[in-house]
Amino acid sequence: MPIRAVVWNENIHEQTNDIVRSIYPTGIHNAIADALNTDDAIEATTATLEEPDHGLTEDRLRQTDVLLWWGHKDHGAVSDEVVERVARRVWEGMGLIVLHSGHFSKPFKRLMGTPCALKWREAGERERLWVINPRHEIAKGLDDHFVLEHEEMYGEQFSVPEPLETVFISWFAGGEVFRSGMTWRRGAGNIFYFRPGHETYPTYHDVNVQTVLRNAVNWAYNPQAALTAIHDAPNVPVEQALEPIEERGEKLHQAGEAGYK
């Protein structure tokens, strides 16, 4: 069974900006999904902000193995209910790949627990991405670096938690550097942040970027069943203790009563 990936996109710039529309006439989400679908192991579909529940209903997310997220202009329009829905699925084992300006998205900030802020400059600079973890699955098939001739600069400091792994570091023509490919785990879910992807440049048509995205989906996929028990906080009765114990002292909760959340 192929990996079920959903590419989520605001789909605002494509409808309001002629330059973006000319580069991605069917939307960034469809450009990414088309690239993913060249891998027989992946079955990619799309969802956008304007759809009911932003295209991410409970049922849709239950059937999603890896979610890719691109947002920029209106992070605040994303429903808090959907954000919690996404976070729960990541904790249960759904993979999450956050792209470019998605660093400020509600789901990413919810899962990182930090401001996720950075320096930036929109000047069409050359970006050189160095592969600093060449044996990582996400870097499979890449040379030691690749170049994007035109990109938006992101610069350190990037206020995210210390990653599990750093796969890529970028250098920009203006001199800044940035940790442009990092991984984390939250609960049972794998998370990858990938920096490139400014909408006024054809970044998602680049063959190296497409290779990274396909590799990342395969890496983020968790084949195990959803770890739904991660949300449980059971009140274990005295008689079910692994070793015999005698109940002592006063209690706040009654047997079987749920804890406070």
GIURTA-V269331 format. One record per helix or strand of 3 or more residues. SS is the DSSP state (helix for helix, strand for strand). FROM is the first residue (numbers start at 0). TO is the last residue. If there is no record, write none. Layout:
BEGIN
SS:FROM:TO
SS:FROM:TO
END
This chain:
BEGIN
strand:2:8
helix:12:15
helix:17:22
helix:27:35
strand:41:47
helix:51:54
helix:57:61
strand:65:69
helix:74:76
helix:79:91
strand:94:98
helix:99:103
helix:105:111
strand:118:130
helix:136:138
strand:144:154
strand:164:171
strand:176:185
strand:188:193
helix:202:204
helix:206:219
helix:227:230
helix:237:239
END
